[in-house]
Amino acid sequence: MKVHVIYAHPLTDSFNAALHELAVRSLKQAGHEVDDLDLYRENFNPVLSAEDREIYHDPAINQKHVANYVRRLQTAEALVLCHPVWNFGWPAILKGYFDRVFLPDVSFKLIDGVLSPGFSNIRRVSTITTYGSPRHRAFILGDPPRKNGTRFLRAVMNRRVKVDYLALYNMNNTTLAARDRFMGRVRDTMLSY
């Protein structure tokens, strides 16, 4: 299976970096082809420019600045997001990625007023993430990252997409044993692809 991994964390020595490396290594160990996108290392520009917004609704030209990123998604069979949760949302660079790459006639099709998913090629989606806050606080606030990683992504993927959401809550107060258990969950999920 061709798996597109999208990673968003600026520090190479972070726990998220270790999770990213574990995910990629486990997917390769399971025999999958991995297309690894590190948004920070690739210096992805997350800013939706005035020109990007002006051409957004024109499928003939809306991909001109992000065609390579679109192609990578369109050739993937699975998608893995690896990122922290900051301020109860995706890191800005990841949010900008979605704003710039999930375009009309790319992530969704609108034909005769009927909306359909654009990424029918993607059959599995996993999110690997960490929260600084405990789960109850995220729950009270509606846990937008979980909804984005499950509901939003499901809406633009294959109708039978399998979705995994692996979250380590209260990261700032976890023990080494809890982090090790979480890494085991990540490894097992990636090996099950």
C-alpha positions in Angstrom: 0.0 0.0 0.0 1.2 3.5 -0.7 1.0 5.6 2.5 1.3 9.3 2.6 2.6 10.5 6.0 2.2 14.3 6.8 4.2 15.4 9.8 4.0 18.8 11.4 6.3 19.7 14.3 9.3 22.1 14.2 11.5 20.3 16.7 13.6 17.3 15.7 14.0 16.1 19.3 10.3 16.2 20.3 8.2 13.3 21.3 6.2 14.0 18.1 9.4 13.6 16.1 9.8 10.2 17.8 6.2 9.2 17.0 6.7 10.3 13.4 9.9 8.3 13.0 8.2 5.2 14.6 5.2 5.5 12.3 7.4 5.7 9.2 9.6 2.9 10.3 6.7 0.6 11.2 4.9 1.2 7.9 8.1 0.4 6.0 8.6 -2.7 8.2 5.1 -3.8 7.3 6.1 -3.6 3.6 4.4 -0.4 2.6 5.7 2.3 0.3 5.9 5.5 2.4 5.7 9.0 0.9 6.9 11.1 3.9 6.0 14.8 3.9 7.7 16.9 6.7 6.0 20.3 6.3 8.7 22.1 8.3 11.7 20.5 6.6 10.1 21.1 3.2 9.4 24.8 4.2 5.8 24.5 3.2 4.2 27.9 2.9 0.9 27.7 4.8 -0.3 31.1 3.8 -3.3 31.2 1.5 -2.3 34.2 -0.6 -4.7 36.7 -2.2 -4.0 35.0 -5.6 -4.6 31.5 -4.1 -8.0 32.7 -2.8 -8.9 34.4 -6.1 -8.3 31.1 -8.1 -9.6 28.8 -5.4 -12.9 28.0 -7.2 -11.4 27.6 -10.6 -10.3 23.9 -11.0 -8.5 24.7 -14.3 -5.8 26.7 -12.3 -6.4 26.4 -8.6 -3.6 23.8 -8.2 -0.9 25.8 -9.8 1.0 26.5 -6.6 0.4 23.1 -4.9 0.2 20.6 -7.7 2.9 18.4 -6.3 1.1 18.2 -2.9 -2.1 17.4 -4.7 -0.5 14.6 -6.8 1.0 13.0 -3.6 -2.5 12.8 -2.1 -4.1 11.6 -5.3 -1.6 8.7 -5.6 -1.9 7.6 -1.9 -4.0 4.7 -0.7 -3.7 5.7 3.0 -3.0 8.9 4.9 -1.3 9.3 8.3 -1.2 12.7 10.1 1.4 13.1 12.8 1.2 16.4 14.8 0.7 17.9 18.2 -2.5 19.7 19.2 -1.9 23.4 19.9 -4.6 25.7 21.2 -7.1 22.9 20.5 -6.3 22.9 16.9 -3.9 21.7 14.2 -0.5 23.5 14.1 -0.8 26.5 11.8 1.4 24.9 9.2 -0.9 21.9 9.0 -4.0 24.1 8.9 -2.5 26.1 6.1 -1.7 22.9 4.2 -5.4 21.9 4.3 -6.4 25.5 3.3 -4.1 25.5 0.3 -4.2 21.8 -0.9 -7.8 20.6 -0.1 -9.3 22.5 -3.1 -12.5 22.3 -5.1 -12.2 19.4 -7.6 -9.4 17.9 -5.5 -10.7 17.1 -2.0 -14.3 17.3 -3.1 -16.2 17.2 -6.4 -19.3 19.3 -7.0 -21.3 18.1 -10.0 -24.8 19.3 -10.8 -25.1 20.5 -7.2 -24.1 17.1 -5.7 -21.1 17.0 -3.4 -18.9 13.9 -3.4 -15.5 13.0 -1.9 -12.4 13.8 -4.0 -10.0 11.3 -2.4 -11.8 8.1 -3.1 -8.4 6.5 -3.5 -7.6 6.8 0.2 -9.0 3.8 2.1 -7.4 4.4 5.5 -6.7 7.5 7.6 -4.8 7.7 10.9 -4.0 10.6 13.1 -1.2 10.3 15.7 -1.3 13.3 18.0 -0.5 14.6 21.5 -2.5 17.1 23.6 -1.1 19.2 26.5 -4.5 19.1 28.1 -6.4 16.2 29.7 -9.1 14.5 27.7 -11.9 15.9 29.8 -10.9 19.5 28.9 -10.7 18.6 25.2 -14.2 17.0 25.6 -15.7 20.1 27.2 -14.3 22.2 24.3 -15.7 19.9 21.7 -12.3 18.4 20.8 -12.0 20.1 17.3 -8.8 18.2 16.3 -10.5 14.9 16.9 -13.5 16.0 14.8 -11.2 17.2 12.0 -9.2 14.0 12.1 -12.2 11.8 12.0 -15.4 13.5 10.6 -13.8 16.1 8.3 -11.3 13.7 6.7 -13.8 10.9 6.4 -16.1 13.3 4.4 -13.5 13.8 1.7 -12.2 10.2 1.5 -13.4 6.8 0.2 -16.9 6.1 1.6 -15.5 3.0 3.3 -12.4 4.7 4.8 -11.2 3.2 8.0 -10.2 5.9 10.5 -7.9 5.6 13.5 -7.4 8.5 16.0 -4.5 7.9 18.3 -4.2 10.6 20.9 -2.1 10.9 23.9 -3.8 13.5 26.2 -2.3 15.4 29.1 1.2 15.0 27.5 2.8 17.4 29.9 2.0 15.2 32.8 2.5 11.7 31.4 4.9 9.1 32.7 7.5 7.4 30.6 5.4 4.2 30.9 2.4 6.0 29.5 4.4 7.3 26.6 5.9 3.9 25.9 2.3 2.4 25.9 1.2 5.0 23.5 4.2 4.3 21.2 3.2 0.6 21.3 -0.3 1.6 20.1 1.2 3.6 17.3 3.5 0.8 16.3 0.7 -1.8 16.4 -1.6 0.4 14.4 1.0 1.1 11.7 1.9 -2.5 11.5 -1.8 -3.4 11.0 -2.0 -1.4 7.7 
